[in-house]
Amino acid sequence: MTGKIVEGAVEYMERRLSRRGFLAACGKVGLAIGAAVAGVHLTARRTYAGRCCSGAPCMSPNNCPPTPGCPPGTSVHGIPYVCCDTGYVGATDTVHQCWVCQPLSGGPCECEYDTGTPCP
């Protein structure tokens, strides 16, 4: 069954696309798969996060990772809490996770992540 689907797709592409068009389509698909594996789709959500949590954000050299959690060289301090990102221009109106992290030196800092879940 899968072989017939693949053969059908290839035949369709042979009829519709030139060699250049076929290579361009393969490149786009490869880029999309590579970006998904690398977690690029999560980075954009983290970029918009940053105003909901109450603590100081984690800064260099302990920048927040692209996925929820604390940066290397820090430890989780307590239990992550959530807040609703609303009330200012540019707010996402979504629930954010706030991770309190404790670096080896200095006070605690926070990493904030947009979950994409609408605020209640």
GIBELSUL-V101040 format. One record per residue. N is the residue number from 1. RES is the residue in one letter. NEAR is the number of other C-alpha atoms within 8 Angstrom. Layout:
BEGIN
n=N res=RES near=NEAR
n=N res=RES near=NEAR
END
This chain:
BEGIN
n=1 res=M near=4
n=2 res=T near=5
n=3 res=G near=6
n=4 res=K near=7
n=5 res=I near=8
n=6 res=V near=8
n=7 res=E near=8
n=8 res=G near=8
n=9 res=A near=8
n=10 res=V near=8
n=11 res=E near=8
n=12 res=Y near=8
n=13 res=M near=9
n=14 res=E near=8
n=15 res=R near=6
n=16 res=R near=6
n=17 res=L near=9
n=18 res=S near=7
n=19 res=R near=6
n=20 res=R near=7
n=21 res=G near=8
n=22 res=F near=10
n=23 res=L near=8
n=24 res=A near=8
n=25 res=A near=8
n=26 res=C near=8
n=27 res=G near=8
n=28 res=K near=8
n=29 res=V near=8
n=30 res=G near=8
n=31 res=L near=8
n=32 res=A near=8
n=33 res=I near=8
n=34 res=G near=8
n=35 res=A near=10
n=36 res=A near=9
n=37 res=V near=7
n=38 res=A near=6
n=39 res=G near=9
n=40 res=V near=9
n=41 res=H near=8
n=42 res=L near=9
n=43 res=T near=10
n=44 res=A near=8
n=45 res=R near=12
n=46 res=R near=13
n=47 res=T near=7
n=48 res=Y near=8
n=49 res=A near=11
n=50 res=G near=11
n=51 res=R near=6
n=52 res=C near=11
n=53 res=C near=11
n=54 res=S near=5
n=55 res=G near=7
n=56 res=A near=7
n=57 res=P near=9
n=58 res=C near=11
n=59 res=M near=7
n=60 res=S near=5
n=61 res=P near=4
n=62 res=N near=11
n=63 res=N near=8
n=64 res=C near=10
n=65 res=P near=8
n=66 res=P near=8
n=67 res=T near=8
n=68 res=P near=10
n=69 res=G near=9
n=70 res=C near=13
n=71 res=P near=11
n=72 res=P near=6
n=73 res=G near=7
n=74 res=T near=11
n=75 res=S near=10
n=76 res=V near=11
n=77 res=H near=9
n=78 res=G near=5
n=79 res=I near=7
n=80 res=P near=8
n=81 res=Y near=7
n=82 res=V near=9
n=83 res=C near=10
n=84 res=C near=10
n=85 res=D near=13
n=86 res=T near=9
n=87 res=G near=5
n=88 res=Y near=5
n=89 res=V near=4
n=90 res=G near=4
n=91 res=A near=8
n=92 res=T near=7
n=93 res=D near=9
n=94 res=T near=13
n=95 res=V near=14
n=96 res=H near=16
n=97 res=Q near=13
n=98 res=C near=13
n=99 res=W near=15
n=100 res=V near=15
n=101 res=C near=15
n=102 res=Q near=12
n=103 res=P near=12
n=104 res=L near=6
n=105 res=S near=4
n=106 res=G near=6
n=107 res=G near=6
n=108 res=P near=10
n=109 res=C near=12
n=110 res=E near=13
n=111 res=C near=15
n=112 res=E near=15
n=113 res=Y near=13
n=114 res=D near=13
n=115 res=T near=9
n=116 res=G near=8
n=117 res=T near=7
n=118 res=P near=7
n=119 res=C near=8
n=120 res=P near=2
END
